[in-house]
Amino acid sequence: MQITVCDEHETAPARTFTISVDGGEPDEVDLCEQCARPLLDLIAKRRARESDAAAEPAPASSQRSAPARARKKAAAKKATATKSAAGRRAPRVTTMAEIEAKKQAAAEKDEQG
């Protein structure tokens, strides 16, 4: 059995996100609901803006704006990109014993602090 835990809080359950900054090498992070919330909120806002923009009538000009060209280029780049097995990291596997040891260590730290 595999359990994915948050990279920050080491809690389960967690979701795996693949993130790339400015076209750099993609990196995978495992985030719990608390850590993922800001990222999920940004994605929801962007999708809402895009759906609102799609509902608006096309501009009279036949020339696309720079942001529209950039979005189309980014979408095309995403569509052609392929993931290789070598480019993905193996999921973090944490045993129940390791989880319990981390809980114990955290409890001891809280008692001292």
C-alpha beads as a LAMMPS data file, in Angstrom:
LAMMPS data file: protein, C-alpha beads

113 atoms
112 bonds

1 atom types
1 bond types

-500.0 500.0 xlo xhi
-500.0 500.0 ylo yhi
-500.0 500.0 zlo zhi

Masses

1 110.0

Atoms # bond

1 1 1 0.000 0.000 0.000
2 1 1 1.287 3.462 -0.883
3 1 1 0.344 6.631 0.950
4 1 1 1.246 10.004 -0.512
5 1 1 2.095 12.571 2.154
6 1 1 2.487 16.341 1.992
7 1 1 6.064 17.476 1.322
8 1 1 5.634 20.351 3.803
9 1 1 3.600 18.856 6.669
10 1 1 4.182 15.143 6.036
11 1 1 0.468 14.476 6.463
12 1 1 -1.843 12.306 4.418
13 1 1 -3.786 12.472 2.200
14 1 1 -1.916 14.556 -0.334
15 1 1 -2.229 15.275 -4.053
16 1 1 0.671 15.355 -6.496
17 1 1 1.120 18.537 -8.551
18 1 1 3.516 18.962 -11.476
19 1 1 4.796 22.535 -11.632
20 1 1 7.018 24.242 -14.211
21 1 1 8.241 27.824 -13.830
22 1 1 8.814 29.851 -17.012
23 1 1 9.148 26.752 -19.151
24 1 1 11.792 25.243 -16.874
25 1 1 12.086 21.612 -15.903
26 1 1 8.826 20.349 -14.360
27 1 1 8.916 19.376 -10.697
28 1 1 6.425 17.293 -8.752
29 1 1 5.271 18.256 -5.274
30 1 1 2.888 16.456 -2.955
31 1 1 0.552 18.839 -1.119
32 1 1 -2.108 18.360 1.547
33 1 1 -5.406 20.239 1.222
34 1 1 -4.110 23.152 3.332
35 1 1 -0.947 23.599 1.249
36 1 1 -2.743 23.045 -2.067
37 1 1 -5.596 25.505 -1.372
38 1 1 -3.803 28.680 -2.647
39 1 1 -2.735 26.882 -5.824
40 1 1 -6.215 25.442 -6.418
41 1 1 -7.767 28.893 -5.842
42 1 1 -5.446 30.444 -8.458
43 1 1 -6.311 27.720 -10.959
44 1 1 -10.045 28.218 -10.360
45 1 1 -9.733 32.007 -10.853
46 1 1 -7.767 31.556 -14.092
47 1 1 -10.279 29.064 -15.447
48 1 1 -13.150 31.404 -14.565
49 1 1 -11.435 34.289 -16.393
50 1 1 -10.814 32.109 -19.435
51 1 1 -14.410 30.902 -19.563
52 1 1 -15.632 34.505 -19.201
53 1 1 -13.309 35.585 -22.008
54 1 1 -14.543 32.727 -24.223
55 1 1 -18.136 33.877 -23.715
56 1 1 -17.321 37.433 -24.883
57 1 1 -17.689 38.254 -28.604
58 1 1 -14.511 38.246 -30.691
59 1 1 -12.852 41.641 -31.224
60 1 1 -13.462 43.373 -34.550
61 1 1 -9.738 43.252 -35.274
62 1 1 -8.553 40.050 -36.923
63 1 1 -5.238 40.322 -35.133
64 1 1 -4.959 38.564 -31.766
65 1 1 -3.699 40.361 -28.711
66 1 1 -0.300 39.430 -27.279
67 1 1 -1.797 37.564 -24.270
68 1 1 -4.051 35.518 -26.575
69 1 1 -1.078 34.568 -28.744
70 1 1 0.918 33.642 -25.642
71 1 1 -1.921 31.441 -24.318
72 1 1 -2.266 29.682 -27.659
73 1 1 1.486 29.140 -27.861
74 1 1 1.572 27.774 -24.301
75 1 1 -1.344 25.433 -25.036
76 1 1 0.384 24.144 -28.175
77 1 1 3.598 23.606 -26.240
78 1 1 1.728 21.661 -23.552
79 1 1 -0.005 19.523 -26.137
80 1 1 3.245 18.508 -27.807
81 1 1 5.226 17.946 -24.614
82 1 1 5.588 14.344 -23.566
83 1 1 6.487 13.016 -20.176
84 1 1 9.104 10.359 -19.968
85 1 1 9.278 7.937 -17.104
86 1 1 12.804 9.165 -16.388
87 1 1 11.546 12.743 -15.929
88 1 1 9.193 11.831 -13.109
89 1 1 10.321 11.261 -9.576
90 1 1 9.243 8.198 -7.666
91 1 1 6.466 8.829 -5.162
92 1 1 7.522 9.221 -1.563
93 1 1 6.665 6.043 0.307
94 1 1 6.261 6.377 4.053
95 1 1 5.590 3.370 6.234
96 1 1 3.152 3.448 9.109
97 1 1 6.098 3.007 11.489
98 1 1 7.756 6.141 10.053
99 1 1 4.529 8.109 10.376
100 1 1 4.097 7.039 13.995
101 1 1 7.746 7.901 14.765
102 1 1 7.263 11.390 13.274
103 1 1 4.096 11.877 15.329
104 1 1 5.948 10.801 18.470
105 1 1 8.834 13.155 17.713
106 1 1 6.419 16.036 17.090
107 1 1 4.574 15.322 20.354
108 1 1 7.851 15.286 22.281
109 1 1 8.875 18.551 20.632
110 1 1 5.525 20.136 21.585
111 1 1 5.964 18.999 25.207
112 1 1 9.417 20.602 25.347
113 1 1 8.365 23.840 23.658

Bonds

1 1 1 2
2 1 2 3
3 1 3 4
4 1 4 5
5 1 5 6
6 1 6 7
7 1 7 8
8 1 8 9
9 1 9 10
10 1 10 11
11 1 11 12
12 1 12 13
13 1 13 14
14 1 14 15
15 1 15 16
16 1 16 17
17 1 17 18
18 1 18 19
19 1 19 20
20 1 20 21
21 1 21 22
22 1 22 23
23 1 23 24
24 1 24 25
25 1 25 26
26 1 26 27
27 1 27 28
28 1 28 29
29 1 29 30
30 1 30 31
31 1 31 32
32 1 32 33
33 1 33 34
34 1 34 35
35 1 35 36
36 1 36 37
37 1 37 38
38 1 38 39
39 1 39 40
40 1 40 41
41 1 41 42
42 1 42 43
43 1 43 44
44 1 44 45
45 1 45 46
46 1 46 47
47 1 47 48
48 1 48 49
49 1 49 50
50 1 50 51
51 1 51 52
52 1 52 53
53 1 53 54
54 1 54 55
55 1 55 56
56 1 56 57
57 1 57 58
58 1 58 59
59 1 59 60
60 1 60 61
61 1 61 62
62 1 62 63
63 1 63 64
64 1 64 65
65 1 65 66
66 1 66 67
67 1 67 68
68 1 68 69
69 1 69 70
70 1 70 71
71 1 71 72
72 1 72 73
73 1 73 74
74 1 74 75
75 1 75 76
76 1 76 77
77 1 77 78
78 1 78 79
79 1 79 80
80 1 80 81
81 1 81 82
82 1 82 83
83 1 83 84
84 1 84 85
85 1 85 86
86 1 86 87
87 1 87 88
88 1 88 89
89 1 89 90
90 1 90 91
91 1 91 92
92 1 92 93
93 1 93 94
94 1 94 95
95 1 95 96
96 1 96 97
97 1 97 98
98 1 98 99
99 1 99 100
100 1 100 101
101 1 101 102
102 1 102 103
103 1 103 104
104 1 104 105
105 1 105 106
106 1 106 107
107 1 107 108
108 1 108 109
109 1 109 110
110 1 110 111
111 1 111 112
112 1 112 113
